[in-house]
Amino acid sequence: MKKKIYIALTLLLVSGGFFSCRKSDELPPLDRGYAKDVILPDPEDLTRADREYLEELEEEYNNSLN
């Protein structure tokens, strides 16, 4: 009885594998439109306060490693 179940399960999985991969071209190529239309914003310079905050964080991180 178990042998029949294993055979049926194996056949089910194999047939599922064959039928699930019928279309290999389901997605459009990546070079159509959206990748060329994205415009990244210009980076903003950090203010003095931002730099000081980041330096404090870096110092705290480095001290925690020691």
C-alpha positions in Angstrom: 0.0 0.0 0.0 2.8 2.4 0.9 4.6 1.6 -2.3 1.6 2.7 -4.4 1.4 6.0 -2.4 5.1 6.6 -2.9 4.7 5.9 -6.7 1.7 8.2 -7.0 3.4 10.9 -5.0 6.5 10.7 -7.2 4.5 10.8 -10.4 2.5 13.8 -9.1 5.7 15.7 -8.2 7.4 14.8 -11.6 4.3 15.8 -13.6 4.0 19.0 -11.6 7.7 19.8 -12.4 7.1 19.3 -16.1 3.9 21.3 -16.4 5.0 24.2 -14.1 8.0 25.2 -16.3 6.2 25.4 -19.7 6.8 29.1 -20.3 10.3 30.2 -19.7 9.6 33.7 -21.1 7.0 34.8 -18.6 8.6 38.1 -17.7 9.5 40.9 -20.1 13.2 41.7 -20.6 14.5 44.2 -18.0 15.6 46.8 -20.6 12.1 47.8 -21.6 11.4 51.2 -20.2 11.4 51.4 -16.4 15.1 51.0 -15.9 15.9 53.9 -18.3 13.2 56.2 -16.9 14.3 56.3 -13.3 15.9 59.6 -12.3 17.9 59.6 -9.1 17.8 62.7 -7.0 20.9 64.7 -6.6 22.7 64.0 -3.3 22.5 66.6 -0.6 25.6 67.6 1.4 25.6 66.8 5.1 25.2 69.7 7.5 27.8 70.2 10.3 25.2 68.9 12.8 24.7 65.7 10.8 28.5 65.2 10.5 28.9 65.6 14.3 26.1 63.1 14.9 27.6 60.6 12.6 31.0 61.0 14.1 29.5 60.4 17.6 27.8 57.3 16.3 31.1 56.0 14.8 33.0 56.8 18.0 30.4 55.0 20.1 30.5 52.0 17.7 34.3 51.8 17.8 34.3 52.1 21.6 31.8 49.2 21.9 34.2 47.0 19.9 37.0 47.4 22.4 
